[in-house]
Amino acid sequence: MEGRTVSGAIIDGKAFAAGLRERVAAAVPTFVEAAGRPPGLAVVLVGEDPASQVYVRSKGKATIAAGMASFEHRLPVETSQAELIDLVARLNADDAVDGILVQLPLPPQIDEGAVIDAIDPAKDVDGFHIANAGRLATGLPGFVPCTPLGCLMLLKGRLGELAGLDAVVIGRSNIVGKPMARLLLNESCTVTVAHSRTRDLPSLVRRADIVVAAAGRPEMVKGDWLKPGATVIDVGINRIDAGEGKTRLVGDVDFASAVEVAGAITPVPGGVGPMTIAVLLRNTLVAAHIRAGLVPPAGL
Ligand SMILES: Nc1nc2c(c(=O)[nH]1)N[C@@H](CN(C=O)c1ccc(C(=O)N[C@@H](CCC(=O)O)C(=O)O)cc1)CN2
């Protein structure tokens, strides 16, 4: 990037996430006073995947920093599906636990869908349970997956009103692509969901005011695919070889070329990623209020 003019504004997800975390933390004492206990988040990690260990540690630290109670459960990699579902059942029944998150991915002997199904939808702060997915799909209130909700917050923070804008979501996963498309549709965007079988992706992307890239393919979206001034949200987190035995984190968007054309763009790292944990705290605070029969604070 040295010596080049950057035309697109960088959306600072780290700063946005810090603001959200502060607002959540500021609302916790009022909850504690009313409910007589802090909001509680249980995070379950099965196995020793290095990235998952980092995310789980960060979630625990962020939970405590927000004044909430953190319950961390680390299970060995050979844990059976029945054992994991048994733990989920105990967390469902535990009154001190408002939110339950089972870190993904899970080892191959465990069916992720069966575990997610076992979580009480009222404690499903990940928003992955079919009851919450159905509520989002039909425009009803419920828990929304943290990463797409974080993307929507960044988009609204940047653009304000989204109604009428053309949006392309690249990727159709249950965790990001599908909920992202539903959120944008609920905001009255005209939404296209592209995927690995989509024909002529560049010309689809070229029509979009909003591009959300969640394809899991490093630097796939190029600057010359973009409509000038488009807002680009990069959900990708890909570690690539940087030579000399080193690695580098890149998104699904070729940042160097895209920043020249986009009106605004999220970087990787420091864009969408930090929003995931901030929204998790927000969802936990909301879950705690609903479970305690209290009205969740506005403006989170
Ligand atoms: N049960 C869940 N499992 C997983 C989720 C999830 O939302 N729920 N999401 C991802 C991992 N994830 C949180 O769990 C997560 C990913 C990335 C970040 C983040 O802040 N990334 C940084 C870069 C970090 C790095 O240097 O590696 C960034 O983008 O700036 C936070 C959370 C899969 N599993």
The ligand as an ORCA input file, in Angstrom:
! r2SCAN-3c Opt
* xyz 0 1
  N     -20.088    -21.412     18.458
  C     -19.399    -20.633     17.602
  N     -18.306    -21.111     16.997
  C     -17.642    -20.310     16.119
  C     -18.056    -18.973     15.878
  C     -19.225    -18.512     16.527
  O     -19.690    -17.353     16.329
  N     -19.864    -19.364     17.387
  N     -17.298    -18.147     15.072
  C     -15.989    -18.545     14.629
  C     -14.835    -18.184     15.527
  N     -14.964    -16.981     16.378
  C     -15.715    -17.078     17.491
  O     -16.051    -18.109     17.979
  C     -14.189    -15.814     16.149
  C     -13.438    -15.669     15.009
  C     -12.604    -14.546     14.828
  C     -12.538    -13.578     15.800
  C     -11.610    -12.419     15.667
  O     -11.672    -11.490     16.456
  N     -10.679    -12.442     14.696
  C      -9.643    -11.428     14.578
  C      -8.349    -12.101     14.135
  C      -7.887    -13.168     15.086
  C      -6.569    -13.790     14.675
  O      -5.570    -13.099     14.683
  O      -6.589    -15.009     14.371
  C     -10.006    -10.376     13.532
  O     -10.659    -10.739     12.545
  O      -9.595     -9.251     13.725
  C     -13.294    -13.712     16.935
  C     -14.107    -14.817     17.103
  C     -15.928    -20.053     14.431
  N     -16.527    -20.768     15.502
*
